[in-house]
Amino acid sequence: MPTTELRGVDPHAAVESLRAALTEVGIVFPSLGVDFANPDLKLVELGRVRADVAERLAEALRRGGRE
């Protein structure tokens, strides 16, 4: 994605979009949120997850999010 597109992305909206998508496949990232350390970068903090959650995420990605 070109840098010019990144500037227009609202990190709060991105977090909520990701949270909703993860919820649809039964995955919770407890630490998911906006990283406020450097607002200009508009970073999303994924946080730490248990190994079983990481495996479920990997499987959901392999399936393309389909059950």
N, CA, C and O atoms as a Tripos MOL2 file, in Angstrom:
@<TRIPOS>MOLECULE
protein
  268   267    67     0     0
PROTEIN
NO_CHARGES

@<TRIPOS>ATOM
      1 N           0.8460   -1.1720    0.0000 N.3       1 MET1
      2 CA          0.0000    0.0000    0.0000 C.3       1 MET1
      3 C           0.8910    1.2340    0.0000 C.2       1 MET1
      4 O           1.7760    1.3540    0.8480 O.2       1 MET1
      5 N           0.6750    2.1390   -0.9240 N.am      2 PRO2
      6 CA          1.4980    3.3510   -0.9660 C.3       2 PRO2
      7 C           1.3320    4.1970    0.2950 C.2       2 PRO2
      8 O           0.2790    4.1850    0.9320 O.2       2 PRO2
      9 N           2.3820    4.9260    0.6410 N.am      3 THR3
     10 CA          2.3680    5.7550    1.8460 C.3       3 THR3
     11 C           1.2170    6.7490    1.8410 C.2       3 THR3
     12 O           0.6400    7.0250    2.8930 O.2       3 THR3
     13 N           0.8760    7.2880    0.6890 N.am      4 THR4
     14 CA         -0.2070    8.2690    0.6320 C.3       4 THR4
     15 C          -1.5200    7.6660    1.1070 C.2       4 THR4
     16 O          -2.3380    8.3720    1.6970 O.2       4 THR4
     17 N          -1.7400    6.3920    0.8670 N.am      5 GLU5
     18 CA         -2.9490    5.7260    1.3440 C.3       5 GLU5
     19 C          -2.9090    5.5400    2.8480 C.2       5 GLU5
     20 O          -3.9450    5.6270    3.5070 O.2       5 GLU5
     21 N          -1.7380    5.2860    3.4010 N.am      6 LEU6
     22 CA         -1.6180    5.0700    4.8360 C.3       6 LEU6
     23 C          -2.0330    6.2960    5.6300 C.2       6 LEU6
     24 O          -2.5920    6.1640    6.7190 O.2       6 LEU6
     25 N          -1.7740    7.4610    5.1160 N.am      7 ARG7
     26 CA         -2.0970    8.6850    5.8450 C.3       7 ARG7
     27 C          -3.5920    8.8380    6.0760 C.2       7 ARG7
     28 O          -3.9990    9.4320    7.0740 O.2       7 ARG7
     29 N          -4.4060    8.3230    5.1910 N.am      8 GLY8
     30 CA         -5.8450    8.4870    5.3110 C.3       8 GLY8
     31 C          -6.5210    7.4530    6.1970 C.2       8 GLY8
     32 O          -7.7210    7.5560    6.4500 O.2       8 GLY8
     33 N          -5.7900    6.4710    6.6660 N.am      9 VAL9
     34 CA         -6.3720    5.4020    7.4630 C.3       9 VAL9
     35 C          -6.4760    5.8370    8.9230 C.2       9 VAL9
     36 O          -5.4870    6.2400    9.5340 O.2       9 VAL9
     37 N          -7.6860    5.7490    9.4700 N.am     10 ASP10
     38 CA         -7.9070    6.0600   10.8830 C.3      10 ASP10
     39 C          -7.5710    4.8170   11.6960 C.2      10 ASP10
     40 O          -8.2160    3.7840   11.5200 O.2      10 ASP10
     41 N          -6.5780    4.8870   12.5830 N.am     11 PRO11
     42 CA         -6.1900    3.6900   13.3280 C.3      11 PRO11
     43 C          -7.3080    3.1690   14.2310 C.2      11 PRO11
     44 O          -7.3970    1.9640   14.4660 O.2      11 PRO11
     45 N          -8.1590    4.0580   14.7370 N.am     12 HIS12
     46 CA         -9.2730    3.6090   15.5850 C.3      12 HIS12
     47 C         -10.2700    2.7840   14.7650 C.2      12 HIS12
     48 O         -10.7590    1.7510   15.2230 O.2      12 HIS12
     49 N         -10.5600    3.2490   13.5550 N.am     13 ALA13
     50 CA        -11.4580    2.5060   12.6630 C.3      13 ALA13
     51 C         -10.8220    1.1810   12.2640 C.2      13 ALA13
     52 O         -11.5050    0.1600   12.1820 O.2      13 ALA13
     53 N          -9.5190    1.1970   12.0170 N.am     14 ALA14
     54 CA         -8.8160   -0.0360   11.6450 C.3      14 ALA14
     55 C          -8.8780   -1.0620   12.7700 C.2      14 ALA14
     56 O          -9.0730   -2.2520   12.5240 O.2      14 ALA14
     57 N          -8.7080   -0.5920   14.0140 N.am     15 VAL15
     58 CA         -8.7860   -1.4970   15.1740 C.3      15 VAL15
     59 C         -10.1720   -2.1190   15.2580 C.2      15 VAL15
     60 O         -10.3010   -3.3290   15.4430 O.2      15 VAL15
     61 N         -11.2050   -1.3030   15.1250 N.am     16 GLU16
     62 CA        -12.5670   -1.8270   15.2310 C.3      16 GLU16
     63 C         -12.8870   -2.7780   14.0800 C.2      16 GLU16
     64 O         -13.5750   -3.7790   14.2760 O.2      16 GLU16
     65 N         -12.3950   -2.4720   12.8910 N.am     17 SER17
     66 CA        -12.6000   -3.3580   11.7510 C.3      17 SER17
     67 C         -11.9130   -4.7010   11.9700 C.2      17 SER17
     68 O         -12.4940   -5.7540   11.7080 O.2      17 SER17
     69 N         -10.6700   -4.6560   12.4530 N.am     18 LEU18
     70 CA         -9.9390   -5.8930   12.7260 C.3      18 LEU18
     71 C         -10.6010   -6.6760   13.8530 C.2      18 LEU18
     72 O         -10.7260   -7.8980   13.7660 O.2      18 LEU18
     73 N         -11.0250   -5.9870   14.9100 N.am     19 ARG19
     74 CA        -11.6850   -6.6550   16.0370 C.3      19 ARG19
     75 C         -12.9520   -7.3800   15.5470 C.2      19 ARG19
     76 O         -13.2070   -8.5220   15.9300 O.2      19 ARG19
     77 N         -13.7280   -6.7120   14.7100 N.am     20 ALA20
     78 CA        -14.9540   -7.3270   14.1860 C.3      20 ALA20
     79 C         -14.6420   -8.5480   13.3290 C.2      20 ALA20
     80 O         -15.3070   -9.5770   13.4450 O.2      20 ALA20
     81 N         -13.6350   -8.4370   12.4720 N.am     21 ALA21
     82 CA        -13.2640   -9.5620   11.6110 C.3      21 ALA21
     83 C         -12.7620  -10.7490   12.4360 C.2      21 ALA21
     84 O         -13.0990  -11.8970   12.1490 O.2      21 ALA21
     85 N         -11.9610  -10.4660   13.4520 N.am     22 LEU22
     86 CA        -11.4650  -11.5400   14.3120 C.3      22 LEU22
     87 C         -12.6130  -12.1910   15.0840 C.2      22 LEU22
     88 O         -12.6480  -13.4110   15.2430 O.2      22 LEU22
     89 N         -13.5450  -11.3750   15.5600 N.am     23 THR23
     90 CA        -14.6930  -11.8990   16.2990 C.3      23 THR23
     91 C         -15.5150  -12.8410   15.4270 C.2      23 THR23
     92 O         -16.0220  -13.8510   15.9140 O.2      23 THR23
     93 N         -15.6490  -12.5210   14.1490 N.am     24 GLU24
     94 CA        -16.4080  -13.3650   13.2260 C.3      24 GLU24
     95 C         -15.8480  -14.7710   13.1220 C.2      24 GLU24
     96 O         -16.5880  -15.7150   12.8440 O.2      24 GLU24
     97 N         -14.5380  -14.9230   13.3440 N.am     25 VAL25
     98 CA        -13.9330  -16.2590   13.2860 C.3      25 VAL25
     99 C         -13.5730  -16.7710   14.6750 C.2      25 VAL25
    100 O         -12.8000  -17.7180   14.8180 O.2      25 VAL25
    101 N         -14.1480  -16.1290   15.7080 N.am     26 GLY26
    102 CA        -13.9900  -16.6210   17.0760 C.3      26 GLY26
    103 C         -12.6360  -16.3700   17.6930 C.2      26 GLY26
    104 O         -12.1930  -17.1510   18.5360 O.2      26 GLY26
    105 N         -11.9620  -15.3010   17.2990 N.am     27 ILE27
    106 CA        -10.6260  -15.0040   17.8010 C.3      27 ILE27
    107 C         -10.6510  -13.6660   18.5340 C.2      27 ILE27
    108 O         -11.2020  -12.6820   18.0410 O.2      27 ILE27
    109 N         -10.0440  -13.6470   19.7200 N.am     28 VAL28
    110 CA         -9.9650  -12.4180   20.5210 C.3      28 VAL28
    111 C          -8.5050  -12.0740   20.7820 C.2      28 VAL28
    112 O          -7.7380  -12.9020   21.2720 O.2      28 VAL28
    113 N          -8.1350  -10.8490   20.4500 N.am     29 PHE29
    114 CA         -6.8270  -10.3030   20.8040 C.3      29 PHE29
    115 C          -7.0730   -9.3470   21.9670 C.2      29 PHE29
    116 O          -7.4930   -8.2130   21.7370 O.2      29 PHE29
    117 N          -6.8270   -9.7650   23.2050 N.am     30 PRO30
    118 CA         -7.1460   -8.9220   24.3520 C.3      30 PRO30
    119 C          -6.4410   -7.5660   24.3510 C.2      30 PRO30
    120 O          -6.9710   -6.5960   24.8940 O.2      30 PRO30
    121 N          -5.2760   -7.4880   23.7620 N.am     31 SER31
    122 CA         -4.4960   -6.2460   23.7960 C.3      31 SER31
    123 C          -4.6470   -5.4070   22.5370 C.2      31 SER31
    124 O          -3.9270   -4.4210   22.3710 O.2      31 SER31
    125 N          -5.5630   -5.7710   21.6460 N.am     32 LEU32
    126 CA         -5.7390   -5.0420   20.3990 C.3      32 LEU32
    127 C          -6.1420   -3.5990   20.6860 C.2      32 LEU32
    128 O          -7.0930   -3.3460   21.4260 O.2      32 LEU32
    129 N          -5.4160   -2.6660   20.0980 N.am     33 GLY33
    130 CA         -5.7400   -1.2570   20.3010 C.3      33 GLY33
    131 C          -4.8360   -0.3680   19.4740 C.2      33 GLY33
    132 O          -3.9580   -0.8370   18.7480 O.2      33 GLY33
    133 N          -5.0720    0.9280   19.6020 N.am     34 VAL34
    134 CA         -4.2570    1.9160   18.9050 C.3      34 VAL34
    135 C          -2.9930    2.1520   19.7160 C.2      34 VAL34
    136 O          -3.0560    2.2990   20.9360 O.2      34 VAL34
    137 N          -1.8540    2.1890   19.0530 N.am     35 ASP35
    138 CA         -0.5720    2.4880   19.6900 C.3      35 ASP35
    139 C          -0.3770    4.0030   19.6290 C.2      35 ASP35
    140 O          -0.2360    4.5840   18.5530 O.2      35 ASP35
    141 N          -0.3720    4.6260   20.8020 N.am     36 PHE36
    142 CA         -0.2830    6.0850   20.8690 C.3      36 PHE36
    143 C           1.1520    6.5960   20.9900 C.2      36 PHE36
    144 O           1.3550    7.8020   21.1360 O.2      36 PHE36
    145 N           2.1450    5.7220   20.9330 N.am     37 ALA37
    146 CA          3.5380    6.1300   21.1180 C.3      37 ALA37
    147 C           3.9850    7.1380   20.0660 C.2      37 ALA37
    148 O           4.7140    8.0780   20.3820 O.2      37 ALA37
    149 N           3.5580    6.9540   18.8310 N.am     38 ASN38
    150 CA          3.9150    7.8850   17.7550 C.3      38 ASN38
    151 C           2.6920    8.0530   16.8540 C.2      38 ASN38
    152 O           2.5390    7.3240   15.8740 O.2      38 ASN38
    153 N           1.8250    9.0060   17.1800 N.am     39 PRO39
    154 CA          0.5650    9.1690   16.4450 C.3      39 PRO39
    155 C           0.7390    9.3530   14.9310 C.2      39 PRO39
    156 O          -0.1450    8.9730   14.1630 O.2      39 PRO39
    157 N           1.8540    9.9250   14.4980 N.am     40 ASP40
    158 CA          2.0700   10.1410   13.0660 C.3      40 ASP40
    159 C           2.1580    8.8400   12.2780 C.2      40 ASP40
    160 O           1.8330    8.8090   11.0910 O.2      40 ASP40
    161 N           2.5930    7.7710   12.9300 N.am     41 LEU41
    162 CA          2.7120    6.4780   12.2530 C.3      41 LEU41
    163 C           1.3830    5.7280   12.1720 C.2      41 LEU41
    164 O           1.2370    4.8150   11.3590 O.2      41 LEU41
    165 N           0.4140    6.1070   13.0080 N.am     42 LYS42
    166 CA         -0.9090    5.4630   13.0310 C.3      42 LYS42
    167 C          -0.7810    3.9470   13.1690 C.2      42 LYS42
    168 O          -1.3180    3.1880   12.3620 O.2      42 LYS42
    169 N          -0.0610    3.5230   14.2040 N.am     43 LEU43
    170 CA          0.1790    2.1050   14.4290 C.3      43 LEU43
    171 C          -0.9690    1.4560   15.1870 C.2      43 LEU43
    172 O          -1.6100    2.0830   16.0310 O.2      43 LEU43
    173 N          -1.2160    0.1910   14.8720 N.am     44 VAL44
    174 CA         -2.1720   -0.6270   15.6010 C.3      44 VAL44
    175 C          -1.3800   -1.6390   16.4090 C.2      44 VAL44
    176 O          -0.5350   -2.3540   15.8710 O.2      44 VAL44
    177 N          -1.6580   -1.6950   17.7050 N.am     45 GLU45
    178 CA         -0.9900   -2.6270   18.6110 C.3      45 GLU45
    179 C          -1.7940   -3.9210   18.6380 C.2      45 GLU45
    180 O          -2.9430   -3.9380   19.0800 O.2      45 GLU45
    181 N          -1.1870   -4.9970   18.1660 N.am     46 LEU46
    182 CA         -1.8680   -6.2870   18.1780 C.3      46 LEU46
    183 C          -1.7320   -6.9650   19.5390 C.2      46 LEU46
    184 O          -2.5940   -7.7470   19.9410 O.2      46 LEU46
    185 N          -0.6610   -6.6650   20.2330 N.am     47 GLY47
    186 CA         -0.4710   -7.2190   21.5720 C.3      47 GLY47
    187 C          -0.0060   -8.6610   21.5500 C.2      47 GLY47
    188 O           0.3640   -9.2210   20.5180 O.2      47 GLY47
    189 N          -0.0460   -9.2200   22.7240 N.am     48 ARG48
    190 CA          0.3920  -10.6010   22.8900 C.3      48 ARG48
    191 C          -0.8240  -11.5100   22.9550 C.2      48 ARG48
    192 O          -1.8550  -11.1560   23.5260 O.2      48 ARG48
    193 N          -0.6830  -12.6920   22.3550 N.am     49 VAL49
    194 CA         -1.7560  -13.6850   22.4100 C.3      49 VAL49
    195 C          -1.1570  -15.0370   22.7760 C.2      49 VAL49
    196 O           0.0310  -15.2830   22.5690 O.2      49 VAL49
    197 N          -2.0000  -15.9100   23.3250 N.am     50 ARG50
    198 CA         -1.5610  -17.2680   23.6350 C.3      50 ARG50
    199 C          -1.2740  -18.0150   22.3370 C.2      50 ARG50
    200 O          -1.7690  -17.6480   21.2710 O.2      50 ARG50
    201 N          -0.4800  -19.0490   22.4440 N.am     51 ALA51
    202 CA         -0.0980  -19.8380   21.2740 C.3      51 ALA51
    203 C          -1.3180  -20.4460   20.5870 C.2      51 ALA51
    204 O          -1.3580  -20.5090   19.3590 O.2      51 ALA51
    205 N          -2.3120  -20.8930   21.3520 N.am     52 ASP52
    206 CA         -3.4960  -21.4910   20.7320 C.3      52 ASP52
    207 C          -4.2800  -20.4510   19.9250 C.2      52 ASP52
    208 O          -4.8690  -20.7840   18.8960 O.2      52 ASP52
    209 N          -4.2920  -19.2100   20.3780 N.am     53 VAL53
    210 CA         -4.9690  -18.1420   19.6290 C.3      53 VAL53
    211 C          -4.2060  -17.8690   18.3330 C.2      53 VAL53
    212 O          -4.8190  -17.6740   17.2830 O.2      53 VAL53
    213 N          -2.8850  -17.8520   18.3990 N.am     54 ALA54
    214 CA         -2.0730  -17.6500   17.1950 C.3      54 ALA54
    215 C          -2.3260  -18.7680   16.1910 C.2      54 ALA54
    216 O          -2.4030  -18.5110   14.9890 O.2      54 ALA54
    217 N          -2.4530  -19.9880   16.6600 N.am     55 GLU55
    218 CA         -2.7390  -21.1170   15.7680 C.3      55 GLU55
    219 C          -4.1190  -20.9810   15.1330 C.2      55 GLU55
    220 O          -4.2820  -21.2550   13.9440 O.2      55 GLU55
    221 N          -5.1180  -20.5590   15.9200 N.am     56 ARG56
    222 CA         -6.4610  -20.3670   15.3690 C.3      56 ARG56
    223 C          -6.4650  -19.2560   14.3350 C.2      56 ARG56
    224 O          -7.1600  -19.3570   13.3240 O.2      56 ARG56
    225 N          -5.7040  -18.2050   14.5700 N.am     57 LEU57
    226 CA         -5.5980  -17.1200   13.6050 C.3      57 LEU57
    227 C          -4.9530  -17.6210   12.3090 C.2      57 LEU57
    228 O          -5.4330  -17.3240   11.2150 O.2      57 LEU57
    229 N          -3.8770  -18.3730   12.4380 N.am     58 ALA58
    230 CA         -3.2030  -18.9230   11.2570 C.3      58 ALA58
    231 C          -4.1610  -19.8080   10.4610 C.2      58 ALA58
    232 O          -4.1920  -19.7420    9.2320 O.2      58 ALA58
    233 N          -4.9260  -20.6200   11.1440 N.am     59 GLU59
    234 CA         -5.8820  -21.4980   10.4590 C.3      59 GLU59
    235 C          -6.9800  -20.6840    9.7790 C.2      59 GLU59
    236 O          -7.3730  -21.0000    8.6560 O.2      59 GLU59
    237 N          -7.4780  -19.6500   10.4370 N.am     60 ALA60
    238 CA         -8.5100  -18.7920    9.8380 C.3      60 ALA60
    239 C          -7.9690  -18.1130    8.5840 C.2      60 ALA60
    240 O          -8.6840  -17.9910    7.5900 O.2      60 ALA60
    241 N          -6.7280  -17.6760    8.6220 N.am     61 LEU61
    242 CA         -6.1240  -17.0590    7.4480 C.3      61 LEU61
    243 C          -5.9630  -18.0500    6.3070 C.2      61 LEU61
    244 O          -6.1780  -17.7090    5.1440 O.2      61 LEU61
    245 N          -5.5870  -19.2730    6.6420 N.am     62 ARG62
    246 CA         -5.4440  -20.2990    5.6160 C.3      62 ARG62
    247 C          -6.7840  -20.6020    4.9490 C.2      62 ARG62
    248 O          -6.8370  -20.8620    3.7470 O.2      62 ARG62
    249 N          -7.8590  -20.5700    5.7270 N.am     63 ARG63
    250 CA         -9.2030  -20.8200    5.2080 C.3      63 ARG63
    251 C          -9.7880  -19.6120    4.5100 C.2      63 ARG63
    252 O         -10.8400  -19.7000    3.8770 O.2      63 ARG63
    253 N          -9.1110  -18.4840    4.6260 N.am     64 GLY64
    254 CA         -9.6520  -17.2470    4.0690 C.3      64 GLY64
    255 C         -10.7940  -16.7260    4.9120 C.2      64 GLY64
    256 O         -11.6470  -15.9940    4.4120 O.2      64 GLY64
    257 N         -10.8260  -17.0960    6.2020 N.am     65 GLY65
    258 CA        -11.8760  -16.6430    7.1110 C.3      65 GLY65
    259 C         -13.1460  -17.4800    7.0290 C.2      65 GLY65
    260 O         -14.1100  -17.2090    7.7460 O.2      65 GLY65
    261 N         -13.1620  -18.4960    6.1640 N.am     66 ARG66
    262 CA        -14.3490  -19.3150    6.0250 C.3      66 ARG66
    263 C         -14.3240  -20.4380    7.0480 C.2      66 ARG66
    264 O         -13.2820  -21.0360    7.3160 O.2      66 ARG66
    265 N         -15.4830  -20.7090    7.6070 N.am     67 GLU67
    266 CA        -15.6200  -21.8360    8.5590 C.3      67 GLU67
    267 C         -15.7310  -23.1360    7.8180 C.2      67 GLU67
    268 O         -15.8530  -24.1920    8.4380 O.2      67 GLU67
@<TRIPOS>BOND
     1     1     2 1
     2     2     3 1
     3     3     4 2
     4     3     5 am
     5     5     6 1
     6     6     7 1
     7     7     8 2
     8     7     9 am
     9     9    10 1
    10    10    11 1
    11    11    12 2
    12    11    13 am
    13    13    14 1
    14    14    15 1
    15    15    16 2
    16    15    17 am
    17    17    18 1
    18    18    19 1
    19    19    20 2
    20    19    21 am
    21    21    22 1
    22    22    23 1
    23    23    24 2
    24    23    25 am
    25    25    26 1
    26    26    27 1
    27    27    28 2
    28    27    29 am
    29    29    30 1
    30    30    31 1
    31    31    32 2
    32    31    33 am
    33    33    34 1
    34    34    35 1
    35    35    36 2
    36    35    37 am
    37    37    38 1
    38    38    39 1
    39    39    40 2
    40    39    41 am
    41    41    42 1
    42    42    43 1
    43    43    44 2
    44    43    45 am
    45    45    46 1
    46    46    47 1
    47    47    48 2
    48    47    49 am
    49    49    50 1
    50    50    51 1
    51    51    52 2
    52    51    53 am
    53    53    54 1
    54    54    55 1
    55    55    56 2
    56    55    57 am
    57    57    58 1
    58    58    59 1
    59    59    60 2
    60    59    61 am
    61    61    62 1
    62    62    63 1
    63    63    64 2
    64    63    65 am
    65    65    66 1
    66    66    67 1
    67    67    68 2
    68    67    69 am
    69    69    70 1
    70    70    71 1
    71    71    72 2
    72    71    73 am
    73    73    74 1
    74    74    75 1
    75    75    76 2
    76    75    77 am
    77    77    78 1
    78    78    79 1
    79    79    80 2
    80    79    81 am
    81    81    82 1
    82    82    83 1
    83    83    84 2
    84    83    85 am
    85    85    86 1
    86    86    87 1
    87    87    88 2
    88    87    89 am
    89    89    90 1
    90    90    91 1
    91    91    92 2
    92    91    93 am
    93    93    94 1
    94    94    95 1
    95    95    96 2
    96    95    97 am
    97    97    98 1
    98    98    99 1
    99    99   100 2
   100    99   101 am
   101   101   102 1
   102   102   103 1
   103   103   104 2
   104   103   105 am
   105   105   106 1
   106   106   107 1
   107   107   108 2
   108   107   109 am
   109   109   110 1
   110   110   111 1
   111   111   112 2
   112   111   113 am
   113   113   114 1
   114   114   115 1
   115   115   116 2
   116   115   117 am
   117   117   118 1
   118   118   119 1
   119   119   120 2
   120   119   121 am
   121   121   122 1
   122   122   123 1
   123   123   124 2
   124   123   125 am
   125   125   126 1
   126   126   127 1
   127   127   128 2
   128   127   129 am
   129   129   130 1
   130   130   131 1
   131   131   132 2
   132   131   133 am
   133   133   134 1
   134   134   135 1
   135   135   136 2
   136   135   137 am
   137   137   138 1
   138   138   139 1
   139   139   140 2
   140   139   141 am
   141   141   142 1
   142   142   143 1
   143   143   144 2
   144   143   145 am
   145   145   146 1
   146   146   147 1
   147   147   148 2
   148   147   149 am
   149   149   150 1
   150   150   151 1
   151   151   152 2
   152   151   153 am
   153   153   154 1
   154   154   155 1
   155   155   156 2
   156   155   157 am
   157   157   158 1
   158   158   159 1
   159   159   160 2
   160   159   161 am
   161   161   162 1
   162   162   163 1
   163   163   164 2
   164   163   165 am
   165   165   166 1
   166   166   167 1
   167   167   168 2
   168   167   169 am
   169   169   170 1
   170   170   171 1
   171   171   172 2
   172   171   173 am
   173   173   174 1
   174   174   175 1
   175   175   176 2
   176   175   177 am
   177   177   178 1
   178   178   179 1
   179   179   180 2
   180   179   181 am
   181   181   182 1
   182   182   183 1
   183   183   184 2
   184   183   185 am
   185   185   186 1
   186   186   187 1
   187   187   188 2
   188   187   189 am
   189   189   190 1
   190   190   191 1
   191   191   192 2
   192   191   193 am
   193   193   194 1
   194   194   195 1
   195   195   196 2
   196   195   197 am
   197   197   198 1
   198   198   199 1
   199   199   200 2
   200   199   201 am
   201   201   202 1
   202   202   203 1
   203   203   204 2
   204   203   205 am
   205   205   206 1
   206   206   207 1
   207   207   208 2
   208   207   209 am
   209   209   210 1
   210   210   211 1
   211   211   212 2
   212   211   213 am
   213   213   214 1
   214   214   215 1
   215   215   216 2
   216   215   217 am
   217   217   218 1
   218   218   219 1
   219   219   220 2
   220   219   221 am
   221   221   222 1
   222   222   223 1
   223   223   224 2
   224   223   225 am
   225   225   226 1
   226   226   227 1
   227   227   228 2
   228   227   229 am
   229   229   230 1
   230   230   231 1
   231   231   232 2
   232   231   233 am
   233   233   234 1
   234   234   235 1
   235   235   236 2
   236   235   237 am
   237   237   238 1
   238   238   239 1
   239   239   240 2
   240   239   241 am
   241   241   242 1
   242   242   243 1
   243   243   244 2
   244   243   245 am
   245   245   246 1
   246   246   247 1
   247   247   248 2
   248   247   249 am
   249   249   250 1
   250   250   251 1
   251   251   252 2
   252   251   253 am
   253   253   254 1
   254   254   255 1
   255   255   256 2
   256   255   257 am
   257   257   258 1
   258   258   259 1
   259   259   260 2
   260   259   261 am
   261   261   262 1
   262   262   263 1
   263   263   264 2
   264   263   265 am
   265   265   266 1
   266   266   267 1
   267   267   268 2
@<TRIPOS>SUBSTRUCTURE
     1 MET1         2 RESIDUE 1 A MET
     2 PRO2         6 RESIDUE 1 A PRO
     3 THR3        10 RESIDUE 1 A THR
     4 THR4        14 RESIDUE 1 A THR
     5 GLU5        18 RESIDUE 1 A GLU
     6 LEU6        22 RESIDUE 1 A LEU
     7 ARG7        26 RESIDUE 1 A ARG
     8 GLY8        30 RESIDUE 1 A GLY
     9 VAL9        34 RESIDUE 1 A VAL
    10 ASP10       38 RESIDUE 1 A ASP
    11 PRO11       42 RESIDUE 1 A PRO
    12 HIS12       46 RESIDUE 1 A HIS
    13 ALA13       50 RESIDUE 1 A ALA
    14 ALA14       54 RESIDUE 1 A ALA
    15 VAL15       58 RESIDUE 1 A VAL
    16 GLU16       62 RESIDUE 1 A GLU
    17 SER17       66 RESIDUE 1 A SER
    18 LEU18       70 RESIDUE 1 A LEU
    19 ARG19       74 RESIDUE 1 A ARG
    20 ALA20       78 RESIDUE 1 A ALA
    21 ALA21       82 RESIDUE 1 A ALA
    22 LEU22       86 RESIDUE 1 A LEU
    23 THR23       90 RESIDUE 1 A THR
    24 GLU24       94 RESIDUE 1 A GLU
    25 VAL25       98 RESIDUE 1 A VAL
    26 GLY26      102 RESIDUE 1 A GLY
    27 ILE27      106 RESIDUE 1 A ILE
    28 VAL28      110 RESIDUE 1 A VAL
    29 PHE29      114 RESIDUE 1 A PHE
    30 PRO30      118 RESIDUE 1 A PRO
    31 SER31      122 RESIDUE 1 A SER
    32 LEU32      126 RESIDUE 1 A LEU
    33 GLY33      130 RESIDUE 1 A GLY
    34 VAL34      134 RESIDUE 1 A VAL
    35 ASP35      138 RESIDUE 1 A ASP
    36 PHE36      142 RESIDUE 1 A PHE
    37 ALA37      146 RESIDUE 1 A ALA
    38 ASN38      150 RESIDUE 1 A ASN
    39 PRO39      154 RESIDUE 1 A PRO
    40 ASP40      158 RESIDUE 1 A ASP
    41 LEU41      162 RESIDUE 1 A LEU
    42 LYS42      166 RESIDUE 1 A LYS
    43 LEU43      170 RESIDUE 1 A LEU
    44 VAL44      174 RESIDUE 1 A VAL
    45 GLU45      178 RESIDUE 1 A GLU
    46 LEU46      182 RESIDUE 1 A LEU
    47 GLY47      186 RESIDUE 1 A GLY
    48 ARG48      190 RESIDUE 1 A ARG
    49 VAL49      194 RESIDUE 1 A VAL
    50 ARG50      198 RESIDUE 1 A ARG
    51 ALA51      202 RESIDUE 1 A ALA
    52 ASP52      206 RESIDUE 1 A ASP
    53 VAL53      210 RESIDUE 1 A VAL
    54 ALA54      214 RESIDUE 1 A ALA
    55 GLU55      218 RESIDUE 1 A GLU
    56 ARG56      222 RESIDUE 1 A ARG
    57 LEU57      226 RESIDUE 1 A LEU
    58 ALA58      230 RESIDUE 1 A ALA
    59 GLU59      234 RESIDUE 1 A GLU
    60 ALA60      238 RESIDUE 1 A ALA
    61 LEU61      242 RESIDUE 1 A LEU
    62 ARG62      246 RESIDUE 1 A ARG
    63 ARG63      250 RESIDUE 1 A ARG
    64 GLY64      254 RESIDUE 1 A GLY
    65 GLY65      258 RESIDUE 1 A GLY
    66 ARG66      262 RESIDUE 1 A ARG
    67 GLU67      266 RESIDUE 1 A GLU
